[in-house]
Amino acid sequence: MSQRPQALFAMAAENVPQVFPPEVLARLRTSVDIDPDLVAEDFTDPRVLDTLARTEILVTGWGCPRLDETVLAAAPRLRAVLHSAGSVKSFTTPGLRERGITVSSAAAANALPVAEYTLAMILLAGKDVLAARDRLRTARTSTGWGLVPGIGNHGRRVGVIGASRIGRRVLELLRPFDLRPVLADPYVDERQAAALGVPLLPLDELLRTCDIVTVHAPETPETHHMIGRRELALMPDGAVLINTARGSLVDHDALVAELRAGRLTAILDVTDPEPLPADSPLYDLPGAFVTPHLAGSQGNELARLGLAVAEEAERLLAGEEPACAVDWAALAREA
């Protein structure tokens, strides 16, 4: 009989082979007894319920059913939930914390591709690449080599809103470049900002003084439309707004007005609503660059999430503290 603890996948079944490709699945299975062909997309299947009764570790992901009182009662041996994605808000319940069940998330692993996307967009925006491409497509001709005033990334000021995992990773990735990053975050003090290597500014000052502003705050009731008409008006002419956090953090009506005026540029990987309706002006406005929520883990990046879970399982079985434990206080603030 296997000495490995029983584990069970709880997520959309189609995601299992993408997040846990063969080499990652093999590593996970050195720590736990888990069947990739048995996936709990709900907890009504008799086979799932039978396994759940013996399960010590749930490996969750996008599409995980809610872990309510009924599910937890059916899992008396459950001691850990290892989530192969970001936020656990949608499926966790207070019962997990009350029972002392360890909950960890691969949010840190998922932060990396978002930060990489953000870095790429910052550098492209600084060189005016997106607008130049549109101008070239329209003109169908180029003047060839020549000096272009007003562009470049030498000393450009970049404002990071939110010292989240992603925000902090963006700051790390910006260090090798000749840019001047600054930070706004009400939960960070001067000492913490200094440790991150950036000046800490009030949000209004950041918006007034930065060429590029990138949003990495959480979605909470307090951050709904935190970038609204007043805040957008503070941004200097020609400034760029990047949002890879949540669409609701930006007032889209106010943003559309600024884009129509030609005053600002927006790079949006998230929108509100998501997806945008077919008649949204953001599809066609020349100052808008919209991508379909692809900054997070995609394609071969998904294996990084599975690997984070496999590593967490190894730590758990070695009696070590989880490296990616969920912050329950921060989770409570999420919308």
N, C-alpha and C positions, 0 to 999 in steps of 0.2 A: 504494500500500500504506500502511495506517495507521501512523503513527509512535507512536501510543499503545501502551503496554505491554499485552500480553494479560492479561486477568483472567478469573476463573471463580468463579461462585457455588458455595458448598459449604454447604448447609443444607437444612432441610425446604423443598421447593419452594413449599408453600402460604404460607410466610412472606415470600417475596421481594416480592410486590406490596404487602404491608402495611408492611414495613420500608423498602422503596424505592418509594414511590408515584411517579407520573410525574415530578413536579418534582425529586424527590431523585435518581431514576434518571438523569434528564437531566444533572444536575450531575455525578454520578459518571462518566457516559460522556464528559464533556468531558476527563477525565483518563485513562481506561482504555478499552480495547476489551473490552466484556463483553456477553454475550447473556443477557437475562433469561429466555429460554426454554430455556436449557441450564443445568441445576442439578445439581450432584453430590450426590445423596442417598446414593450409594455410588460407588465408583470402579471398577466393573466394566463400565459402559456403554462401548462402543467410542468413541462420540462424545466422551464425557467424557475418556477416556484420551488420545485424540488431542489434545484441547484442553489437557489437563493437561501434556502434553509441551512445549507452547509457553507455558505460563502463568508469568507473573512475579509476579502478585499473586492470592492467594486471598481472596475476600470470604466470610467464614464467618458463621454465625449458629446459632441453636438448631437442633439436629438435624444438625450437621456430623459427618460420619464421622471416625473417628480417623485422624490423620495419622501413620501408622506408617512403618516403614522401607520397606515396599513402595510406599506412596504417594509418599514423598519421593524414592525412586529413580526413579519415573515422572515426576517434576517437576524435572528438572535445572536449569531456569532460575528456579525459584521463589526470590524474594528478600523477600517480605513476606506476612504473613497479617494481614488487617484484620478484626477480629471485631466484628460488629454486635450484640453482647449483652454480658453481664457476664463471668463467669469463663471462662477457656479450659482449665480443668483437665481437663475430660472428653474432650477430643480432641487435645490437644497431647502431644508426646513429646520426649524429650531430643534427638532428632536435629535438631529445629528450632534449638535453641540451639547445638548443635555445628556446624551449618552456617552460623551467623551470620545466620539468617533473622530479619528484623524481625517481631515479633509485637506488635500493639496491640489494645486492647479498648475498647469503648464503655461500659465499666463506669461511668465518670464521668457519662456522659449518662443511664444507667439509674438512677444514684443519685438524681437530682433528683425523680422522681415518688415514690420510696420516702420521701425526706425530706419531701415535701409531705404524703403520707399520714400520716406520723408527726406532723408539726406539727398537722394537723387533729385527729388523735386526742388529742394532748396537750391542745389547747384544749377539745375536747368533753368529755374526761374531767374537766378542771378545773371545768367547769360541771355535772358530773354528768348530762350530757344523755342518755347511753345508758340509765342506770338510771331516770331520770325518764320517759323514753319508755315503758319497760316498766311502770312503776307506773301511768302514765296509761292505757295499753292495758288493764291489769287492772281499774282502778277505773272506767273509762269516764266519769269526771267529773273536773273540776278545781276547786280552790278559788279559781282566778283569781289575780289579781296578789297577791303577798305576799312578804315577806322570807323567804329560804331560808338558814338558817345553814349554815356549814361548806363552802360551795362558792365557786367563783370562781378567777380566775387572777392576782389581785394578789399578787405575791411568792411564788407557789407554787414549790416547789423541785423541779427536774427533773434527774434523774440520767441521764446518757448513758453507756452502757457501750460503749466501743470508739470510737476516733478513726479509724474507717474513712472511706472517701469519703462514705458515707451519714452516719455519725456527725458528721463535720465539717460537712456540709451542713445537718444538723439544727441544729447549734450556730449556724450563720450565720442560718438562718431564725428562730431564737428571739430574735435580738438586738433586733428592734423591740418585743418584748412585755415586759410588766412581770413577767417570770419570773426565777427564779434558777437557771440551769443550772450543773451541776458535771459533772466527767468522771472516769471510772475507766478506765485503760488501762495495762497493765504495760510497754508499749513507748513510752510518752510520758513525758518528764521535765517538771519544773516550768517550765523555760524554754519548752518547746514548748506546754504548756498555757496559759501566760501569753500566748503569741502567738495562741492560739485564743480568748483572752478569758475563760477559765474557771478556777476552782480545780481542782486535781488531788487526788483523794481515793483512799484504798484502797477496794477494792470493798465490803468490809464496812461501812465508814463511809458510803459512798454509799447502800447499801441501808437502813441504819438511819435515815438523815436525810432521805430524799427522799419527796415525796408521789407522784411519778410517776417510774417507771424505764423507760427505753427501751433495748432491746438492739440493738447494731450491731457485735458482734464477729464475726470469721470463724469458719467451721466447721472446727475442727482437733481432733485427739485431745485436746488440753489443754482445749478449751472444751466438750467433751461434758458436758452436764448441769452447766454452770458455775453455773446457777441451780437449785439443788436444795433439798432439804428444809431444810437448815441456813440457806441463803441466804434462802429465802422467809420463814423464821421471823424473820429480822432486820427485815423490812419492817414499818413501823408499820401499825396497824389502819386500814383505809380506803385504803391505798395502791393504786396502779394499776401493773400490769406490761404493757408493750407489747413485742411481739416481731415484728419484720419481717425478722429475720436468717435463722436456720435453726431449725426446730423442735427439733432435737437439743440446742440450747443450754439448753433448759429441761426439767427433769424433770416430765413431765406428770402422773404419779401424785401427786407431791408437790403440784403446783399444784392438781389437782382436790380434794385434801384441804383446802387453804386456801380454795378457792372454796365448797366445801360448808359450811365453817364460817362463811362469810359475811364473812371477815376481809379478803380482797383482791378486786380486780377485775382481769381479764386481757383484753387486746385482742390477739388473735393473728391475724396474717395468714399465718403459717407454723406447721405442726404436725409432730408426729412420732408416727405415720407421716403421710404426706401423699399422698392425702387421708385424713382421719380415717375409721375404720370407722363404719358406720351406727349402732352402739350406743354410740358415745363419749358420755360425760356432758357433754363440752364443748359439745355442741349445745344442751343444755337448761338447764344451770346458769345461774341468773339473773346471776351475776357474770362470765360469760364472753361475750365478743363476738368471734366468729370470722368471718373473711372468707377467701375461697378464693384466697389467694396472688395478689392483684390490686394490691398496692402498687407493684410494678414497672411497667415500661412496658406500657401497654395502649392499644388504639384509636389515636387520633391521636398519642399519645405515641411510638409505634413509629417514626414518621418521624424523630424526633430521633436515634435510633440510626443510621439510614441516613445522615443528614446528618453525623454524627460520622465515619463511615467515608469519606464523600466528602471531607470536610475533611482527614482524615488522608492520603488518596490524593494530594491536592493538595500537602500538605507533603512527602510522600515524593518526588514528581516534581520538586519545587523544590529537592531536596537538603537539606531541613531535617530536624532531629531529630523523631522522632514525639512528639506531645504526650501520647499515651496508651499508651506502651510498657509491656508487661507486666513486673512486678517478679517475676523468677524466684525470688528467695529467699522472697518472700511466698507465691508459688504453691506452693512446696515444702511450706509449713506447712499448706496446706489439706487437709482430710480427703478 
